[in-house]
Amino acid sequence: MTRLAERRSTQPVVAAPAPRASGDSDSAEFIAIALLLQTWDAIAPWLIEDLFYSEIPRRAFLNLARAAEIEQGSLLNNALASADPEVRELLERAAVADIDIDPPSVAFSLIAVGVRRTLSQRTGIVDPAEILEDRSARLELEKLDDPKTGFVTAESLLRWLGIRGTTTRG
């Protein structure tokens, strides 16, 4: 009340905190990049370019894939050496991120999102064989969370997505 009197106003002013930008640091794509830096062998076999929808994480993934082929130096240093400023910033944040999650679960989540996104873009398909393959992918999505079939299903969906993704990307 005293502040209202000091401002000589009867209307209280509520200063809402600035909304936190929900950027890539909260996304599965960012987590996948962080896991690549921390536990490459646990997640790398489950990732392909088509799983990264956002531009900067996609470029970071490609940068890390190239850096992994260099035999000398650390993965992070090799990736940072050839990164553009946006990718460099993402890699620096990912390198220090405290991620405690099962790597395959992150990859499987990205696979599911990538398959759903690709299926949603394939609405004008008229070839019966492709329609059946798309239907099969939809049905396989339901098996992705099953501990008994998840890994085999993920491999199958990655193959499906790899074929479709290259044809649906602009």
N, C-alpha and C positions, 0 to 999 in steps of 0.2 A: 504494500500500500504506500509506503513512503517513497518508493521509486516512482509510482504513478504521480504522487504529489510533486516530486522533484521535477518530473518531466512536464507537469501541468497538463496531464492527459487523463481522461477517464477510461480510455481504451487500453487494456493490457497488450503488450507486445510479446508474442511468443516467438522466440528464435529457434526454429527447428534446425537440427544439425543437417549439414549438407548430406544428401543421400550418397551412400557409398556406391561408387561405380561398380556394377556387377560385370567386371571384365573377365578376361581369360584366366585370372588367377583362381577363380572359383570353379572353373570348368573341368570336365573330365579330360579335355585336350591338354590343359595345363598340367594336370596331375600325371597324365601319360608322359609328357615331356620330362617332368621331374623324376618320374620313375625310370625313364630311359637313362638319365644321368646317374641315378643311384643304384639301380639294379637292372642293367641293360639286358642281361640274359633272361631275366624273368618275364620281360614284357615285349622286347623287340620282335620275337617271332610272331607275335599276334597283331602287329601293326603294319598297315599299309597307308600310302598317301591318301587314299580315298576316305579314310576314317577321319581326317582332319578337315572340317568344313570351314573353320575360321582361317583367314589368310596367314596371320602371323604364326600361330602354332603349326600350320602346315609347312611354312617355310622353315621353321625351327626343326621340325621333324626331318625334312630333306637335308638340312644342314648337318644334323646329327648323323644321319645315315652316311653322308659323304665323309664326315669326320671319323666315323667308326672304321672306315677303310684305310685310314692312315695308321701305319704300324708304329710310328714314333710319337711320343708325347701322350698326354692324357686326352680323353674324349672331349672334356669340357674345353681345355685350352685349344685343341684343334678346331672345335666348333666355333669358339669365340673369335679365333683368328680370321675366319672367313665370313663372319656374320655381319649383316647390315645392322644399323642401330636398333631397329625395332626388335629384331630377332635376338640381338645381343642382350637387350634389356630383359626379354622374356627368359633367356637362358640363365642370366645372372640371378633372377628371382627364383627360377626353378632349381638352381643348384643349391640354394640355401633353404628351400621349402622343407618343412617338417611333414613328411607324408608317411602315414602308417596305414597302409591299405594293401590288400591282396592285389598284386599286379594283374593277374588274369581277370579279376572282376572288373577292373578299369577297362581293360582291353575289350572284354565281352560287352560292356556297356557301350563303348564306342562302336563296336560292330553292330549292335542292335540299332543304335541311332542311325548309323550309316545305311544299313539295309532299309530301315523304314523311310529314310529320306529318299533313297534311290527308288524304292517302290512307289512313293508318292509322285515322283516325276515321270513314272512310266505308265501314264493313264491312257495313252493312245495306241498301245500295243495291239496289233491284230494277228500277229503270227501265233498260231495255236501252240507251237513248241515253246515259244517265249512266255506265253500266258501260263503254261503248265510249270515252267521253271520259276516264274514269279510266285505262283501259288505254292510251290514247294518251299521257296524261301520264306514265305509268310508262315507256313506250318513249322518250319525249322526254328523260327524265332521263338516259338513256345518251348522248345527243347533246350534253349541256350542256358537257362538257369538250372537245369537238371544236372546234379553232380555226376551222374553216370554217363550222360551223353553230351555234356557241355563242350568238352574239348573237341570232340569229333564234329559236333555241330558248328562250332566256331570256325574250324578249318573249312568246312563246306561253305559256310556263309562268306568267308573271306575270298574263296575262289569265285563265288557268284558275284560278290561285290567288285572284285578286281576286274572281271569281265565287263560288268554293267557300268561301273564307275567311270571307266575311261571313255565310254560312249555317251554318258550323260553330262560329263563335265564340259562347261562351255568352252 
